[in-house]
Each structure stands twice: as C-alpha cells, then as structure tokens.
Amino acid sequence: MGVFGIIGKEKVNVASSVYYGLYALQHRGQESSGIVVNDDGMFTVHKGSGIVNEVFDGESLKKLGYGNMAIGHVRYGTLGTRGVINAEPIVINHVKGKLAIATAGGISNASALKRELEMQGMIFHTTNEAEVVSYVITRERITASSIEEAVSRAMYKLEGGYCLLLMSPQKLIAVRDPYGFHPICYGRRDDGQYVIASETCALDSVGATLVKELDPGEIVVFSSEGVRSIREHCGTKPERLCIFEYFYTARPDSSLYSRSVHEARKRAGALLAKAHPVEADVVVGVPDSGLDAALGYAMESGIPYGIGLIKNKYIGRTFIAPGQDVREDKVKIKLNPVKSTVAGKRIVLVDDSIVRGTTCAKLIHLLKSAGAKEVHLRSSSPPFLNPCYYGTDIESRDSLIACNHSIEEIRRITGADSLGYLRLEDACKIGEGSTAGGYCTACFDGKYPTGIPTSYVNKYEKKISDNESVKVKESEEAK
C-alpha cells in the first residue's frame, strides 16, 4: 500500500499532483485507489477499484476541484479487506470536525482493537484496518487539545508496522510507527508546497526535493504555520525496517535510509553469486524486481547478462494480486521468453523471491520450451518460512512453499536444474551504506519484533478456532 499527500498555501489543482504521485506508487498496490481534496475544510473524495488510470480520468479529477491540500492512496487487498468499500482514503465526520486517513502497512492488533471498539458501541462499515485506526484516533480527539495530540495518544494503542497520512481541515499529518517497518518521507517543491509519500520516487514524479525520511516513531505536522516534528515515540522501540522493502516492495529508483534500492538489489545478486556459483552462459532476471539482482549476479560471476524475459507492462504485480487463481492467470500473460537469448543456453534465472512458487515453475517451463538447455534458479532473498503481520501479503505458512518442501523438493517442483537462495546471514548486508538501525527479517527467521495477538493469528490460520488459546512466542526484544 502507498500514501501520498500535498499541502501548500494557495488553492491550486492539488488533485493532479496526487494523481501523478499515486502513479509513481502504483507498484505498491493495484486493487484500488483514491484521492481526497481539502478546500477550506470542504472534503471532496473520489475512489474506486482498479489502478490509478482506471479510477481517475479528466472528468473525475476536475470534479475534485481546487484546494490547498489533498491525500491519496493505492492499495492491494489482504485477506478480508478486498473490494471498493475498503478503498482509501476514508473520511470520518466526528464531533470536532472531519478527518481523512490513508494507511500503509499492517496493524497487528487491529482485530483486538476492533472487538474492543465494538463492545463500546462502535459500528464498522468496512473490514479495513484504516477504519479501526480512525476510531482509535477520533476517540482520543474528544479530549485532546489537537489532532496531533490525539494521534500521539493513539500510537500507544496501535501495534505493528504502519505509516499514516491524515488530513484535518487545517493540517496534514504524517506518521511512522516506532519500529519504522515501512518507509515514508517528505519533500518540498520550488513553489513552496510540501509533498509526503511512501517512497522517494513519488517525490521525483512531482518535482519535489527530498527533505527527509521520517524517523521511526516520528509525527510530522504540516500547516499554514510551517512544519513541526513530534518525537515523543522516537527511540522507544528497536528500529526494524522491513527488509522486503529492499528485496521487492520498493521501486529501484527509490532510496531507503540513504541507500539506493537499485544498489541494494545489485548487492543481493552479488552475494548470491558468491554463495551459489554455477557454470552457465547467460544470467536472466525476472522482471521487474529481479532485474537488478540479476545484474549484480552477472557482474560478480562474470557470466554475461541478457534480456531473456519480456514483461507485459499492462498487467499488475503478480505477488500482490488478491487470490491464487488471479495470480496464476496473470503469470500466463505477464512474461514471455526472448528465444534468441535463451535457446541452446544454460540460464541462471534470478528472481527476487520464491514465496508461493506460483511463478517460478511456469517461467522455467517457458524458458525450456523456448530452447533453454538448463535453468538454474536463484532467489535474491532467503526462503520465506513465516507469515507477515506487518503489511506484506504473506498470509499463512500453508501458502509458503519453503515451509512444506526441502530445497531439493522445490527444485524438482519448479523444474530447475539447480536452486540457490540468498543466505540469511547475507540478507541484511544488502543494506550496507544505509543509515537504518536494524531490519525485520521475521518472514525468514521467525524473530518477530512484536508479539502477535491471538486474534490476529486466528485471522490468518484458519484451522484455529476463535475460542482456542494460541501461544505466540515473542522475541527477546519484544519482552
């Protein structure tokens, strides 16, 4: 999921800037998108299912009108949160005014919070965690002196990996959770407008210069009075940037903690080549997020790099497509081999990850059908062994191929001639040169930075009934 916001002093066509910003963040979600424009406290919203250019056209952008601030959102559907009703941003009318909110990541205690709120008489209209967050914040707003104070209070109740972008009639507020699981940053344009986005590439798309990435736990308030940082929650938790942002989620032209995503992926490929060398004729990357790692593998190994797969640019990312049947349909039309590159060759096929195994077997079959003599599969991330509770669409161990099969079995299932994963000890090395204080690698090693509430585990582990008590082991850092 991705968030984007803009604020300035003059009423201008802010909707168009948000539109371009969301386009730059389209890789973070293709199920729905939305924009809310603020014109002196009058909120106008348009959202719907589909990618940005399916939801918005010239007429819908025109109807959003002019304003001095706006926020937008793109999302992918996790379990139980699909459909247009769950599209963001959501707009809340409460006793002290209006609030629009867009979220990225995952609130790991959302189910428990929702149950608590329902017992207090709250009525929910969606299955979206953003609605839970909005109720927690507005409940605090009743007694708080400002919206930012309400947000700060609410953060003591929220757990997990989240970024928030909130808009009140007078303020725009950006929030990063105390662990800093997912990125959020802001920049400034020459016309004085401030821009907030999930990734730096979205700042580039609207001509904004990066000012800073929010620190873990930081709240930044934008208003007519300027920019103010609230650091009450900073330093309260160990820093844990989601390592999967480097491997897959972020765009290669973005930077995270001053580290180029492109360079991090090349580094992953180089480390992979050292750990799993093989005699081959050409290195081929799986578009798009496997290309950088393939280049790094080729440079380290000395094996020529080649374009062996062409991606259909008019189809979304397979990994974040909601539902296994949809993922499989997309694989069929997403990629096509370049026969002149692969025919008669021994191929090193580098992918960013092997999560469910959906794509790899089909790609290897495609390459061998195109004449490849051998296909040696390499994953630029370690084996996925655990579900993610912080916003990445890895729902349960049942869907993770590495949980149910050995490496040799996975090799046979995919049809690869050999198989190698990035070593776990090398995973965090790809961020060398960044200023990140630490990484979350729970999807690889099961060391969750937070305790996972029973109610949340039940949501994903369908075999567990609501009445069972599930013991969730917390890491030493969470104690």
N, C-alpha and C positions, 0 to 999 in steps of 0.2 A: 504494500500500500504506500501511496505517496501523498504528501501535502504540499500546498503552495499558497502563498499569500503575498499581498502587496498593500502598502499604505503610503499615502502622500498627503500634502496639504490642500491640493486643488482637486476639484471634481473633474475627472477625466475618464476615458474609456478603459477602466481597470480590468474589465471582463476580458478584453482581448489579450492583455498581458498574462492573465491567469490561464487563458486558453493555451497560449504558447508554452507557458511553464508546465502545464499538465501534459502537453505533447511530449516534452522532454523527459517527463517521468512516466510515460506510458508503459515502459518495461516493468514498472513496479505493480501493475495491475490493469487488467483489460476487461473486467466484468462490468464495472460501472464507473461513472464519473459525474462530478457536479461542481457548480460554482454558486456562491452567494455574494452579492454585491451590496454594500452598505452606502446608502445615500442619506446622510443626516439622520441615521437611526432607522431608516426605512429599508428593510431587508428584502431583496428580490432574489429568488432562488430558481435555478433550473438544474435538474439532474435526471439521469436515466441509465438504463442498462446499455452496455456496449463501450467501445473505445471512444476516445475524445471526439473524433470527427464524425462518429455516428450519433453521438448525443447532442453535439452542437453544430449549428450551421449559422449562416449570416443573420437569419431572422431571429433565432433564439438568443444570439449574442446581443443583437440590437435591443431586444426586449429587456435584457438585464440592465440596460441603461448605464448612466454615468454615476460615479461615486468617488470617494476618496480612499476607499479600502475594499478589499474583497479577499475571499479564501476559496480554495478549490481542493479537490480530492480525486484520486484514482484508486480503485481497489480491486483485489481479487477475492473470490468467495472462499472462506474457510468453512469447515463443517458447520452447518446450521445457520450460516449467515449470508446465504445467496439471495438474489432477487432484487428488484428495483426498490422494494420497500426498505432495504438495508443500505441503499446508496447514501453516500455522504457528500457534502457536509449536512448535518442535521441542524435544524433551527428550533430553539426552545423559547417559549414565552413564559417568563416567571414573574413573581411579584415585584422584582426590582428591575425588570426590563427584558431585553432579548439577549440571546446568546446563540451564536453559530459555532459549531465544533466539527473539526476534522481530525481523524486519528490515524496513526500508523503504528504497527506492531501488535502486541497482544497483552491484554490484562489477564494475568494468570489466575487472579481471584475474582474474575468477573461473575462467575456463577454464584459464589457465596455472597457477593455484594448484591446481586440481583435478588436473591432469595431474601436477604435482609430488608431490602427496599420494598419488596412486595408485601412483606409482613407488616410494613408500616403504611400500607395503603397505596403505594405507587403502582401505576398501571403502565405496562410496557406494550409498545406497538410494533416493535421490531425484535429481531434476535441479534442485533448489532451491539457490540461492546461499547460503541460510542454513546448509545442511549444510557447505558449504565453510568458511564463517566459523567455525562451531562447531569444526571440526577444527583450524583455524589457532589458535584461542584455547586449546583443550584441550592442544594440543602445547606451547604456551608455559606452560600452567599446571603442567606436570610439574616445571619448575624455578623457577617464580615463587613468591614468598612469599605472594601473594594473588591472588584472581581479577581485581581491578582492575589489578594489575601485569601479569598475563597479557594483559588486554585492551589495555593501553597498548602492550605489545610487539607484539601482533598488528596494531595500527594502522599500524605501519611497513611491513607487508607488504600491507595492503589498499589498493586504489586505486579511485577513483570516488566516486560520491555516495551515501552511506549514513547511515542512523540505525539504531542498535542499542538494543534493550532486553533486558537479560539478568537472569536470576534464579538465584541460588545459594541454598543452604539458609538463609543468613543475610542476604543482601544483594540489593538491586535496583540495577542499574547502567544508566544512560542514556548514550548515546554519539552524538556528531555528528561527521561526517567533517571533516577540516581545511579543506576548501573551503566547507563549510556549504551544500551544494546544496539539501538538503531540511530542513524545519523540525522541531524537537522542543522541547518546553517542559515545565515542571513548575509545579505549584501546590500549595496547601495548603488543606485543609478545616478547618472550625471544630472538628472532633473530633480534629485533630492528624494525620490521615492525609495523606500526600503522594501526589500524582497526577502521572503522567507521560503525555504524549500528543503525537501528531504535530501537533495543532492546538489552538489556544486554545478553539475551540468545544466540544471534548470536555471540557475542564475545566469550562466553564459547565454542561454537562449533568449533572454530579455535584456541583455546588455548591462547586467549588474556585476559589480566587482565584489568579490568575497570580502566580508569584514571579519567574520569568524564562524567557526563551528561552535554550537552551544556545548558547554561542558556538561558532563553527567550531573543531573540534578538542577541544572540552571533553568530559571524562568526569565525570559526577556520580554519586557513590556514596551510596545511601540504606541505612541500617542502624539498629539499635537505639541506636547511638551518635550518630545525627543525620545531617546532610547534609554531604558533603565534595566539593569540586571539585578535579579534577586537570587542570592546564592545560599539561601537557608538550607537547601538539601544537598548542596555540593560537598563532596568528600565524605558523605555519610555511608556510602557503600563502596565496595571494591569495584573498580572500573572493569566492565566486561563488554566490549564491543563485539557484536555478533560476527564471528569470523566468516560466516557465509556471505556477508556483505561483500567481502573481498573476492570470494570464490565465484559468486553467481549473481547476487541480487543487484548490486550497484552497476551503473554503466561504466565502461572502461575509461571514458573521458572525465569521470568524476575523480575527486580526491577525498580520502578519509583520513583525518588527523595528519594532514600534510603529506600523505602517501598516495601517489598515483595508483588507481585501481589497475590500470593497464600494466604498470611496472610490477605490481604485486602478483598479478596473474602470470607474467613472464617469469617471475622468480619461482612461482609454484611449478611451472613447467621445467625449469632448470633443475630444481631439486628432485623432481620426478624422474628426470633423465639420469641423474646420478644414482638414484635408488633402484631404478628398473631399466637398465640399458638393454638394447636388443639390436640385432642386425636387421636393417631394413633399408628400403630405397627412398621413402618419402614420408614425411610427417604431415598428417592432415588433422585439422581442428574441426570440432563440431560447432557450427555457427550458433549463436554469436559468441557466447561467453567462453567457449573452448578455444577460440582462435588465438587469444593472447598466450595462453598456456602452451599451445602447440608451437608457437613461435619461440617461446623460451626453451622448450624441449629440443627443437631443431638447432637453436644456437648453441646449446650446451653439448648436444650429442654430435654435431657436425653432419647430421642427416639433412638433406635438403627439405625445405618447407614447400608444400604445394597446396593449391586450392583444389580439394577433392570433393567437396560438397557445396552445393549452391542452395541457399535458403530462399524460400518464397517469402518476400518481405511483407506480404499482405495477410500473414497469419500470426497470431499471438504466441507468447511463450508457452511451450507445452507443459513445463513443470508446474506452472501456477494455473493451468486450466482446471476448472472445477469438475471433478469426476473422472474416473479411469476411462470410461468409454469415450469421453470427449478427448482425453489425451491421446488415445490410440488413433482416433480419427485424424487428429491434427498431424501426428507423425507421418501418416501416409502421404500427405500433400505438402509437408513442410520442407523436406530436404530431397535433393536429387544429386546423384553422383556425377562427377566430371570424368568420363571414361578415359579421356586422353591422359589424365593424371594418374589414374589407379590401375588401368588394365595392365596385367602382367607384372605388377609391382608388389613388393612386400610393404604393407602400410602400417605405420604407427598412428592409431586413431586416438586423439586426445579429447576427452570430454571434461567438462567442469566438475561433474559428479556422476555417481551412479546411485540413484535414490531408490526408485521402484523397479528399475531395469526395463521400463517400457520402451525407451528409445533405442538403447544400445543394440539389442538383438536385431531390430529391424534395420538399423544402419549397417551393421556388419553384413546382414543378408544383402542389402542393396549394393554394398561395395564388392562383395564376392560375385554377385550377379553381373556387375559391371566389369568383371575380369580380374579383380584383385587376387593375387596368389595367396597372400597371408594377410590377416588383420590382427595386429597386436593392440589390444585395448589398454589405455592408460587413463586413470582418473586423477585429475589435479587436486582432488580433495580426498581425505581418508574415508573409510567405509562409514555409512550412516547406520547407527545402531540404536538410536533413541529418538522418540518424538520430540518436537519442539513446542514449548508452551509460551513462546515469546514473539510469535508473529510469523514464523516461517511455516509454510503449509506442509508439515510432516506430521500426520495425524496420529499414527499409531505404529507400533512395531510390526504389526501384521502386514503393513504395506512396504516395509523396508527389506529389500532383497538380501542384504548382508546379515540380517537377523536370522534368516531362515536357511541360509546356504553358506557353505565354505567358499573360499576364493576359487578353488578348483571347480566346484559345482556352478558358480556364477560364470566361470569361463565357458563351461560346457553349455549352459543355458543360453548365453549370448552368442555362442558360436565363435568366440575369439580364439586365436591360436595361442595367445598368452594374455595375462591380465596383471596389471600392477596398479596399486593405489599410492597416493602420496602418504608418506609415513606420518603418523600422528605427531611425532616429535618435530616434524618439519612444518606442520600446519601454521603455527604462529610465526615462523621465520619469514613467511611471505610478506609480513607487515614491517619488515626491517626498514628503519628510516622514518617510521611514523612516530607520532607523539602519544599514541594510545598507551594507557597504563596496563592493559590486560585484555584478554579476549574470552568470550564464551565459546567453549568447544563441547557443550553438553550433548549435542547431536552425535558427536563422535565418541565421547568418553563417559557420558552419563553424569558428569560433575555439574549439576545444576547450581547456579549461583543463588537461587531462591528455593525455598520449599514449595512443592507443588500441592495445592489443596486437593483433598479427596474429591470434591465436587467437580473440579476441573479434569482430574484424571478420568472420572466416570464419563464425562462428556465424550472422551475420545476412545476409551477402552470399553467397547460396547458389551463385552462379556461380564462386566462388573455391574451389579445392580446398584440402584441408588441407596439401598439400605446397608450395603456392605461397608465395612471399615477398611480402608486401604492405607497401609503404612507406606509412606513415601520417605525415602531416605534423603536427608538434607546433607549438603556438603558442609565441611567444617567452616567454610566462610559464611554460611547462612546461619550458623548457630550463634 
